[in-house]
Structures are given as structure tokens and as C-alpha cells.
Amino acid sequence: MIRILIVDDEPLARRGLCLGLEGEADLEIVGECADGPDAVAAIRSLRPDLVFLDVQMPGLTGFQVLEEVADEYLPMVVFVTAHDAHALQAFELHALDYLLKPYPRERLLESLRRARHELSRSDDFPERRRLVEMIALMQAAGLPAEARGERYTSRFMVRDRDRILVVRADNLEAVEAAGNYVQLVEGEKKHLLRLTLAEVEEQLDPAKFARIHRSTIIQVDRVRELRPDPHGDCEVLLESGKLYRLSRAYRDRLLPEGGKSGP
């Protein structure tokens, strides 16, 4: 039997998971929790095989719950969240799976299929090792902004083949759109991240970063000079020597005093 713990502060969400798991003969729901501290206690006492773990909860976030129990026991984890913009890059690097609310039952059953496969292999399944790595990274680099209760992020976690890189926001000079991805520009390095430019813009401090084009965000302190053209646009020269276009639609983001760059 696969012993399951459901952790979510929304009663309807817990009920939905219970209903979705009905009829699966090899599953046993051993407990439900509505907040982080209760989840820590339940994991320690019940030692479930699989936890469906909400991210934003009273008391402790899902990340913090894992930090609390990491030294004693780490179950397999499927994160459950209604917010994919701020933290999913961290979830999908390390968790067995994640469910984005609202999800169809077929998506829940796919998570169960993955769990069954991994649990049949050994007690030391790869996802457990990756969770340990995630917790070590979070302790070294800090939790995601929303987990720390902060409004803006100070770092991004980026997959680079078999490594996970911590990219500090302060080290970025620009962020460039690349379809449903973005490129974080850090000097000569570019890191691909599965977020849209609008989602990254929400995470960055507007006192430090400005959207200057539908495809570009820059760090304001890295601007060396502006080069206006006769059509009302500008070229923005950064300290690195890179040039970006400042479109008229975004002039007020970089030049808040009426969009004027000088006399």
C-alpha cells in the first residue's frame, strides 16, 4: 500500500484530492493537514510514502515544511499550487511532480503513476535525493521570495544540464523574452528559464528593473547612456556595451519624469 498524506489549507482542495484518489486499491490516505506545523508533525509521526503538499499555507510554506523534516524523513512529494508564475521553476527541478490548480483527474492519476514507478524501485528514489539538494540550495541561497514573505525575488534557480544554478537578481543586466521562456542575461552568460517576461517582471523590484520593450527588461543601474532617435524611440547602452531598444510605449518606465531624457 502507498500511504498518502494530504496537506492543503483549503478544505475543498483536500476533499477534491480525496475524491480523486477514490477507487485506487493500492492507496491509503493516512492523514490530512491544513497548515504547515501540522504537516511537519504528521510527516514525522506517520512517515507517509507520498505527500500532496500545498505551497502557500498558514504557519509554514511547503518549502519550510520540507526543511523541518529533512533531517529525519523525506517522503516523496507532489507539490500542489495555484500559482505557477513565482515558484514552479524550483518545484519542477526537484519534486516528483506538481499539480497546478485546477487540475483534471487524469493529471492526478499521472502523478500517481509516476509515484508508483519510483516507489517500486527503491527507498532511495532519485526524487528524494533531489529534494535534499533543493533544501540545501534553499538554505544556502534563501527561499523563493513568496516563501520568505518578500514581495520581490533576489535570486532564480536555473537548470543547467545536471546542475542547478543560483542566479542572483542583482547580477542581471537584462532579461530577454524568448517565446514562453526568458533569457536571464548575466554578463556574457545567458540562462534559459521557463517563465514569460511578464511573470519575471512581477518578481523583480521595479525600483531596480524597468521594462523598456515588450521583449526586454533591464537593470536601471547598468544603464550608461540613452541615445534618442528622431522617431521617439531610444537606444539604451548598458555598462557591458550591449544596446537595447527603448520603445515609446515604455518610455515612462525608464524616464518617469514625463519621459524626458534631458533638455
Contacts in CASP RR format, 6 or more apart in sequence:
PFRMAT RR
TARGET T0000
AUTHOR 0000-0000-0000
METHOD contacts of the structure
MODEL  1
MIRILIVDDEPLARRGLCLGLEGEADLEIVGECADGPDAVAAIRSLRPDL
VFLDVQMPGLTGFQVLEEVADEYLPMVVFVTAHDAHALQAFELHALDYLL
KPYPRERLLESLRRARHELSRSDDFPERRRLVEMIALMQAAGLPAEARGE
RYTSRFMVRDRDRILVVRADNLEAVEAAGNYVQLVEGEKKHLLRLTLAEV
EEQLDPAKFARIHRSTIIQVDRVRELRPDPHGDCEVLLESGKLYRLSRAY
RDRLLPEGGKSGP
1 26 0 8 1.000
1 27 0 8 1.000
1 28 0 8 1.000
2 26 0 8 1.000
2 27 0 8 1.000
2 28 0 8 1.000
2 49 0 8 1.000
2 50 0 8 1.000
2 115 0 8 1.000
2 116 0 8 1.000
2 119 0 8 1.000
3 28 0 8 1.000
3 30 0 8 1.000
3 46 0 8 1.000
3 47 0 8 1.000
3 48 0 8 1.000
3 49 0 8 1.000
3 50 0 8 1.000
4 21 0 8 1.000
4 27 0 8 1.000
4 28 0 8 1.000
4 29 0 8 1.000
4 30 0 8 1.000
4 31 0 8 1.000
4 48 0 8 1.000
4 49 0 8 1.000
4 50 0 8 1.000
4 51 0 8 1.000
4 52 0 8 1.000
5 29 0 8 1.000
5 30 0 8 1.000
5 31 0 8 1.000
5 32 0 8 1.000
5 33 0 8 1.000
5 39 0 8 1.000
5 42 0 8 1.000
5 43 0 8 1.000
5 46 0 8 1.000
5 48 0 8 1.000
5 50 0 8 1.000
5 51 0 8 1.000
5 52 0 8 1.000
5 75 0 8 1.000
6 14 0 8 1.000
6 17 0 8 1.000
6 18 0 8 1.000
6 29 0 8 1.000
6 31 0 8 1.000
6 32 0 8 1.000
6 33 0 8 1.000
6 51 0 8 1.000
6 52 0 8 1.000
7 32 0 8 1.000
7 33 0 8 1.000
7 34 0 8 1.000
7 36 0 8 1.000
7 38 0 8 1.000
7 39 0 8 1.000
7 42 0 8 1.000
7 51 0 8 1.000
7 52 0 8 1.000
7 53 0 8 1.000
7 54 0 8 1.000
7 57 0 8 1.000
7 62 0 8 1.000
7 65 0 8 1.000
8 14 0 8 1.000
8 17 0 8 1.000
8 33 0 8 1.000
8 34 0 8 1.000
8 52 0 8 1.000
8 54 0 8 1.000
8 57 0 8 1.000
8 80 0 8 1.000
9 34 0 8 1.000
9 35 0 8 1.000
9 54 0 8 1.000
9 56 0 8 1.000
9 57 0 8 1.000
9 58 0 8 1.000
10 54 0 8 1.000
11 34 0 8 1.000
13 54 0 8 1.000
13 80 0 8 1.000
13 101 0 8 1.000
14 32 0 8 1.000
14 34 0 8 1.000
17 52 0 8 1.000
17 80 0 8 1.000
17 108 0 8 1.000
18 29 0 8 1.000
18 32 0 8 1.000
20 105 0 8 1.000
20 108 0 8 1.000
21 27 0 8 1.000
21 29 0 8 1.000
21 108 0 8 1.000
21 112 0 8 1.000
24 112 0 8 1.000
26 116 0 8 1.000
27 112 0 8 1.000
30 46 0 8 1.000
30 48 0 8 1.000
31 42 0 8 1.000
31 46 0 8 1.000
31 48 0 8 1.000
33 39 0 8 1.000
33 42 0 8 1.000
34 57 0 8 1.000
34 58 0 8 1.000
35 57 0 8 1.000
35 58 0 8 1.000
35 59 0 8 1.000
35 60 0 8 1.000
36 57 0 8 1.000
36 58 0 8 1.000
36 59 0 8 1.000
36 60 0 8 1.000
36 61 0 8 1.000
36 62 0 8 1.000
36 64 0 8 1.000
36 65 0 8 1.000
37 59 0 8 1.000
37 60 0 8 1.000
39 51 0 8 1.000
39 53 0 8 1.000
39 57 0 8 1.000
39 60 0 8 1.000
39 62 0 8 1.000
39 65 0 8 1.000
40 60 0 8 1.000
40 65 0 8 1.000
40 68 0 8 1.000
40 69 0 8 1.000
42 48 0 8 1.000
43 51 0 8 1.000
43 65 0 8 1.000
43 69 0 8 1.000
43 73 0 8 1.000
43 75 0 8 1.000
44 69 0 8 1.000
44 72 0 8 1.000
44 73 0 8 1.000
47 73 0 8 1.000
47 75 0 8 1.000
48 75 0 8 1.000
49 75 0 8 1.000
49 76 0 8 1.000
49 115 0 8 1.000
49 119 0 8 1.000
50 75 0 8 1.000
50 76 0 8 1.000
50 77 0 8 1.000
50 78 0 8 1.000
50 96 0 8 1.000
50 115 0 8 1.000
50 119 0 8 1.000
51 75 0 8 1.000
51 76 0 8 1.000
51 77 0 8 1.000
51 78 0 8 1.000
52 78 0 8 1.000
52 80 0 8 1.000
52 99 0 8 1.000
53 62 0 8 1.000
53 65 0 8 1.000
53 66 0 8 1.000
53 77 0 8 1.000
53 78 0 8 1.000
53 79 0 8 1.000
53 80 0 8 1.000
54 62 0 8 1.000
54 79 0 8 1.000
54 80 0 8 1.000
54 81 0 8 1.000
55 61 0 8 1.000
55 62 0 8 1.000
55 63 0 8 1.000
55 79 0 8 1.000
55 80 0 8 1.000
55 81 0 8 1.000
55 83 0 8 1.000
55 87 0 8 1.000
55 91 0 8 1.000
55 146 0 8 1.000
55 147 0 8 1.000
56 62 0 8 1.000
56 81 0 8 1.000
56 82 0 8 1.000
56 83 0 8 1.000
56 146 0 8 1.000
57 65 0 8 1.000
60 68 0 8 1.000
61 143 0 8 1.000
61 146 0 8 1.000
61 147 0 8 1.000
62 79 0 8 1.000
62 147 0 8 1.000
63 90 0 8 1.000
63 138 0 8 1.000
63 143 0 8 1.000
63 144 0 8 1.000
63 147 0 8 1.000
64 143 0 8 1.000
64 147 0 8 1.000
66 74 0 8 1.000
66 77 0 8 1.000
66 131 0 8 1.000
66 134 0 8 1.000
66 135 0 8 1.000
67 135 0 8 1.000
67 138 0 8 1.000
67 139 0 8 1.000
70 131 0 8 1.000
70 132 0 8 1.000
70 135 0 8 1.000
74 128 0 8 1.000
74 131 0 8 1.000
74 132 0 8 1.000
76 96 0 8 1.000
76 115 0 8 1.000
76 118 0 8 1.000
76 119 0 8 1.000
76 125 0 8 1.000
76 127 0 8 1.000
76 128 0 8 1.000
77 95 0 8 1.000
77 96 0 8 1.000
77 127 0 8 1.000
77 131 0 8 1.000
78 95 0 8 1.000
78 96 0 8 1.000
78 97 0 8 1.000
78 98 0 8 1.000
78 99 0 8 1.000
78 111 0 8 1.000
78 115 0 8 1.000
79 91 0 8 1.000
79 95 0 8 1.000
79 97 0 8 1.000
79 98 0 8 1.000
79 99 0 8 1.000
80 98 0 8 1.000
80 99 0 8 1.000
80 101 0 8 1.000
81 87 0 8 1.000
81 88 0 8 1.000
81 91 0 8 1.000
81 98 0 8 1.000
81 99 0 8 1.000
81 100 0 8 1.000
81 101 0 8 1.000
82 100 0 8 1.000
82 101 0 8 1.000
83 146 0 8 1.000
84 100 0 8 1.000
85 195 0 8 1.000
85 199 0 8 1.000
85 202 0 8 1.000
85 203 0 8 1.000
86 144 0 8 1.000
86 145 0 8 1.000
86 146 0 8 1.000
86 153 0 8 1.000
86 199 0 8 1.000
86 202 0 8 1.000
86 203 0 8 1.000
87 144 0 8 1.000
87 146 0 8 1.000
87 147 0 8 1.000
88 98 0 8 1.000
88 100 0 8 1.000
88 194 0 8 1.000
89 156 0 8 1.000
89 157 0 8 1.000
89 158 0 8 1.000
89 193 0 8 1.000
89 194 0 8 1.000
89 195 0 8 1.000
90 134 0 8 1.000
90 144 0 8 1.000
90 157 0 8 1.000
91 98 0 8 1.000
92 98 0 8 1.000
92 194 0 8 1.000
93 130 0 8 1.000
93 134 0 8 1.000
93 157 0 8 1.000
93 159 0 8 1.000
93 164 0 8 1.000
94 127 0 8 1.000
94 130 0 8 1.000
94 131 0 8 1.000
94 133 0 8 1.000
94 134 0 8 1.000
95 127 0 8 1.000
95 130 0 8 1.000
95 131 0 8 1.000
96 111 0 8 1.000
96 114 0 8 1.000
96 115 0 8 1.000
96 118 0 8 1.000
96 127 0 8 1.000
97 110 0 8 1.000
97 111 0 8 1.000
97 114 0 8 1.000
97 115 0 8 1.000
99 107 0 8 1.000
99 108 0 8 1.000
99 111 0 8 1.000
118 125 0 8 1.000
118 126 0 8 1.000
118 127 0 8 1.000
119 125 0 8 1.000
133 164 0 8 1.000
134 164 0 8 1.000
137 157 0 8 1.000
137 164 0 8 1.000
137 166 0 8 1.000
140 166 0 8 1.000
141 155 0 8 1.000
141 157 0 8 1.000
141 166 0 8 1.000
142 148 0 8 1.000
142 155 0 8 1.000
144 153 0 8 1.000
145 151 0 8 1.000
145 152 0 8 1.000
145 153 0 8 1.000
145 154 0 8 1.000
145 203 0 8 1.000
151 205 0 8 1.000
152 169 0 8 1.000
152 203 0 8 1.000
152 204 0 8 1.000
152 205 0 8 1.000
153 169 0 8 1.000
153 203 0 8 1.000
153 204 0 8 1.000
154 168 0 8 1.000
154 169 0 8 1.000
154 170 0 8 1.000
155 166 0 8 1.000
155 167 0 8 1.000
155 168 0 8 1.000
155 169 0 8 1.000
156 166 0 8 1.000
156 167 0 8 1.000
156 169 0 8 1.000
156 184 0 8 1.000
156 191 0 8 1.000
156 193 0 8 1.000
157 164 0 8 1.000
157 165 0 8 1.000
157 166 0 8 1.000
157 167 0 8 1.000
158 164 0 8 1.000
158 165 0 8 1.000
158 166 0 8 1.000
158 167 0 8 1.000
158 184 0 8 1.000
158 191 0 8 1.000
158 192 0 8 1.000
158 193 0 8 1.000
159 165 0 8 1.000
160 191 0 8 1.000
165 191 0 8 1.000
167 184 0 8 1.000
167 186 0 8 1.000
167 191 0 8 1.000
169 204 0 8 1.000
169 205 0 8 1.000
169 208 0 8 1.000
169 209 0 8 1.000
170 208 0 8 1.000
170 219 0 8 1.000
171 186 0 8 1.000
172 184 0 8 1.000
172 185 0 8 1.000
172 186 0 8 1.000
172 209 0 8 1.000
172 219 0 8 1.000
173 185 0 8 1.000
173 186 0 8 1.000
173 187 0 8 1.000
173 218 0 8 1.000
173 219 0 8 1.000
173 222 0 8 1.000
173 238 0 8 1.000
173 239 0 8 1.000
173 240 0 8 1.000
173 242 0 8 1.000
174 185 0 8 1.000
174 216 0 8 1.000
174 217 0 8 1.000
174 218 0 8 1.000
174 219 0 8 1.000
174 222 0 8 1.000
174 238 0 8 1.000
174 242 0 8 1.000
174 244 0 8 1.000
175 182 0 8 1.000
175 183 0 8 1.000
175 184 0 8 1.000
175 185 0 8 1.000
175 197 0 8 1.000
175 200 0 8 1.000
175 201 0 8 1.000
175 204 0 8 1.000
175 209 0 8 1.000
175 216 0 8 1.000
175 217 0 8 1.000
175 218 0 8 1.000
176 182 0 8 1.000
176 183 0 8 1.000
176 185 0 8 1.000
176 190 0 8 1.000
176 197 0 8 1.000
176 215 0 8 1.000
176 216 0 8 1.000
177 196 0 8 1.000
177 197 0 8 1.000
177 214 0 8 1.000
177 215 0 8 1.000
177 216 0 8 1.000
178 192 0 8 1.000
179 196 0 8 1.000
180 194 0 8 1.000
180 196 0 8 1.000
181 192 0 8 1.000
181 193 0 8 1.000
181 194 0 8 1.000
181 195 0 8 1.000
182 192 0 8 1.000
182 193 0 8 1.000
182 195 0 8 1.000
182 196 0 8 1.000
182 197 0 8 1.000
182 200 0 8 1.000
183 190 0 8 1.000
183 191 0 8 1.000
183 192 0 8 1.000
183 193 0 8 1.000
184 190 0 8 1.000
184 191 0 8 1.000
184 192 0 8 1.000
184 193 0 8 1.000
185 242 0 8 1.000
187 240 0 8 1.000
193 200 0 8 1.000
197 211 0 8 1.000
197 214 0 8 1.000
197 215 0 8 1.000
197 216 0 8 1.000
197 217 0 8 1.000
200 217 0 8 1.000
201 209 0 8 1.000
201 211 0 8 1.000
201 217 0 8 1.000
204 217 0 8 1.000
208 219 0 8 1.000
208 220 0 8 1.000
208 221 0 8 1.000
209 217 0 8 1.000
209 218 0 8 1.000
209 219 0 8 1.000
209 220 0 8 1.000
210 217 0 8 1.000
210 218 0 8 1.000
210 220 0 8 1.000
210 250 0 8 1.000
210 253 0 8 1.000
210 254 0 8 1.000
211 217 0 8 1.000
211 250 0 8 1.000
211 253 0 8 1.000
212 218 0 8 1.000
212 236 0 8 1.000
212 244 0 8 1.000
212 245 0 8 1.000
212 246 0 8 1.000
212 247 0 8 1.000
212 250 0 8 1.000
212 253 0 8 1.000
212 254 0 8 1.000
213 244 0 8 1.000
213 245 0 8 1.000
213 246 0 8 1.000
213 247 0 8 1.000
213 250 0 8 1.000
214 247 0 8 1.000
214 249 0 8 1.000
214 250 0 8 1.000
216 244 0 8 1.000
216 245 0 8 1.000
218 236 0 8 1.000
218 238 0 8 1.000
218 244 0 8 1.000
218 254 0 8 1.000
220 254 0 8 1.000
222 238 0 8 1.000
222 239 0 8 1.000
222 240 0 8 1.000
223 236 0 8 1.000
223 237 0 8 1.000
223 238 0 8 1.000
223 239 0 8 1.000
223 254 0 8 1.000
224 237 0 8 1.000
224 238 0 8 1.000
224 239 0 8 1.000
224 241 0 8 1.000
225 237 0 8 1.000
226 234 0 8 1.000
226 235 0 8 1.000
226 236 0 8 1.000
226 237 0 8 1.000
226 246 0 8 1.000
226 254 0 8 1.000
226 255 0 8 1.000
226 261 0 8 1.000
227 234 0 8 1.000
227 235 0 8 1.000
227 236 0 8 1.000
227 237 0 8 1.000
228 234 0 8 1.000
228 261 0 8 1.000
229 235 0 8 1.000
232 248 0 8 1.000
233 245 0 8 1.000
233 246 0 8 1.000
233 247 0 8 1.000
233 248 0 8 1.000
234 245 0 8 1.000
234 246 0 8 1.000
234 251 0 8 1.000
234 261 0 8 1.000
235 243 0 8 1.000
235 244 0 8 1.000
235 245 0 8 1.000
235 246 0 8 1.000
236 243 0 8 1.000
236 244 0 8 1.000
236 245 0 8 1.000
236 246 0 8 1.000
236 254 0 8 1.000
237 243 0 8 1.000
238 244 0 8 1.000
246 254 0 8 1.000
251 258 0 8 1.000
251 259 0 8 1.000
252 258 0 8 1.000
252 259 0 8 1.000
255 261 0 8 1.000
END
